[in-house]
Amino acid sequence: MSEHSSAKSPLKGYFAVWIALLLGTGLTVYAATLDLAPYNAAVALGIATIKATLVALFFMHVWHASEKLTKLVVIAALFFLLLLLGLTMTDYATRLWS
Amino acid sequence: MTLPAARRSPLPDSSTAAGVHGDTHTGAHNPALLHHFAEPQQQRDAASLGMWVFLATEVMFFGGLFCAYLVYRRLYFGDFAAASKTINMGLGATNTAVLICSSLTVVLAVWAAQTARRTLLIVSLIITMLLGVVFLGIKGIEYAEKFEEHHVPGASFSFKNVPIPGHPGQFADPHHAQLFFSLYFVMTGLHALHMIIGLGIFLWLLTMAWKGRFTPEWHTPVEIGGLYWHFVDIIWIYLFPLLYLIDRHP
């Protein structure tokens, strides 16, 4: 990263992400007070995922990572997390079908 | 054992790097560069890649708890919503903002280390630690409230006649509410433990920064400690809506 820092300061981007994260927090609290029926959880998780993605891409420098393997590790972690949650729910969500 | 040599050759600038970073120490050797790396960039990439692999194991560590939460929230949604409504949302939202601000100061600390700004680095590290302590303090107030209300799972747990949101006349099952509070205390407790470990790491970073150990060429601990702090922030970004905001509409 130090090679790039002399060319362009990343500070503006950091503060923009910070503002976006604070706005997202306010938005998720506001959305929780609305009655969106089944969509409350989807909206809350959607906002949380956008916030987490912003932190990972810009604060944790995944976007500018010079090593492609970093992106691969991130994708692998998400893949196995979804495998854990997804396969568990295919069991629990279908138990009452029979 | 010819593999390392073969791997080294295709790297950019390997013709100059091989001459300087050979097995013999010469005057031109970069003191921050370890023997087994060809160039500083490769050394930094290896360090952050290792940290990312550790964070992947942490994703699975917390993932098991999120999975348990998902299963029981589906089964006992009304009871979970009733229990979630008794947690202090204002304190949770404040803590979210506190952690987001601490993530900003961490990223400023990393930038300060990259650009050799020692004062900014030290100030950023101190503000980060202060925000971390504020987070834990607010968490303590929240836990104290739960103890006073007998919402801590155990022998004195009590959750009588709490209405289920959206279902007038129905009351939450205390056993199911106790499950929610078990998950609440384990998940936020494990997160708080990570915060305490993070404070320890940052105290060490602060002493190193105070001694002036970090340079634009070598500030790996700042970068890696920063990754850890941001990861703990991301966990909280998910914990906040899942635990505090299940069903808040009037």
Chai-1 contact restraints between the chains, C-beta under 6 A:
chainA,res_idxA,chainB,res_idxB,connection_type,confidence,min_distance_angstrom,max_distance_angstrom,comment,restraint_id
A,M1,B,Q114,contact,1.0,0.0,6.0,A-B,restraint_1
A,S2,B,Q114,contact,1.0,0.0,6.0,A-B,restraint_2
A,S2,B,P216,contact,1.0,0.0,6.0,A-B,restraint_3
A,S5,B,Q114,contact,1.0,0.0,6.0,A-B,restraint_4
A,S5,B,T115,contact,1.0,0.0,6.0,A-B,restraint_5
A,Y14,B,V107,contact,1.0,0.0,6.0,A-B,restraint_6
A,W18,B,L104,contact,1.0,0.0,6.0,A-B,restraint_7
A,L21,B,I100,contact,1.0,0.0,6.0,A-B,restraint_8
A,L22,B,I100,contact,1.0,0.0,6.0,A-B,restraint_9
A,T25,B,T96,contact,1.0,0.0,6.0,A-B,restraint_10
A,T25,B,A97,contact,1.0,0.0,6.0,A-B,restraint_11
A,T28,B,P241,contact,1.0,0.0,6.0,A-B,restraint_12
A,V29,B,A93,contact,1.0,0.0,6.0,A-B,restraint_13
A,A32,B,L245,contact,1.0,0.0,6.0,A-B,restraint_14
A,A32,B,R248,contact,1.0,0.0,6.0,A-B,restraint_15
A,T33,B,R248,contact,1.0,0.0,6.0,A-B,restraint_16
A,T33,B,H249,contact,1.0,0.0,6.0,A-B,restraint_17
A,L34,B,H249,contact,1.0,0.0,6.0,A-B,restraint_18
A,D35,B,H249,contact,1.0,0.0,6.0,A-B,restraint_19
A,A44,B,P241,contact,1.0,0.0,6.0,A-B,restraint_20
A,A44,B,L245,contact,1.0,0.0,6.0,A-B,restraint_21
A,A48,B,I237,contact,1.0,0.0,6.0,A-B,restraint_22
A,A48,B,Y238,contact,1.0,0.0,6.0,A-B,restraint_23
A,A48,B,P241,contact,1.0,0.0,6.0,A-B,restraint_24
A,K51,B,I237,contact,1.0,0.0,6.0,A-B,restraint_25
A,A52,B,I234,contact,1.0,0.0,6.0,A-B,restraint_26
A,A52,B,I237,contact,1.0,0.0,6.0,A-B,restraint_27
A,V55,B,H230,contact,1.0,0.0,6.0,A-B,restraint_28
A,V55,B,I234,contact,1.0,0.0,6.0,A-B,restraint_29
A,F59,B,S103,contact,1.0,0.0,6.0,A-B,restraint_30
A,F59,B,V107,contact,1.0,0.0,6.0,A-B,restraint_31
A,F59,B,H230,contact,1.0,0.0,6.0,A-B,restraint_32
A,M60,B,L227,contact,1.0,0.0,6.0,A-B,restraint_33
A,M60,B,H230,contact,1.0,0.0,6.0,A-B,restraint_34
A,S66,B,D45,contact,1.0,0.0,6.0,A-B,restraint_35
A,E67,B,D45,contact,1.0,0.0,6.0,A-B,restraint_36
A,E67,B,L49,contact,1.0,0.0,6.0,A-B,restraint_37
A,L69,B,L49,contact,1.0,0.0,6.0,A-B,restraint_38
A,T70,B,L49,contact,1.0,0.0,6.0,A-B,restraint_39
A,T70,B,W52,contact,1.0,0.0,6.0,A-B,restraint_40
A,V73,B,W52,contact,1.0,0.0,6.0,A-B,restraint_41
A,V73,B,V53,contact,1.0,0.0,6.0,A-B,restraint_42
A,V73,B,A56,contact,1.0,0.0,6.0,A-B,restraint_43
A,A77,B,A56,contact,1.0,0.0,6.0,A-B,restraint_44
A,A77,B,V59,contact,1.0,0.0,6.0,A-B,restraint_45
A,L81,B,V59,contact,1.0,0.0,6.0,A-B,restraint_46
A,L81,B,G63,contact,1.0,0.0,6.0,A-B,restraint_47
A,L84,B,G63,contact,1.0,0.0,6.0,A-B,restraint_48
A,L84,B,C67,contact,1.0,0.0,6.0,A-B,restraint_49
A,L85,B,C67,contact,1.0,0.0,6.0,A-B,restraint_50
A,T88,B,C67,contact,1.0,0.0,6.0,A-B,restraint_51
A,Y92,B,V71,contact,1.0,0.0,6.0,A-B,restraint_52
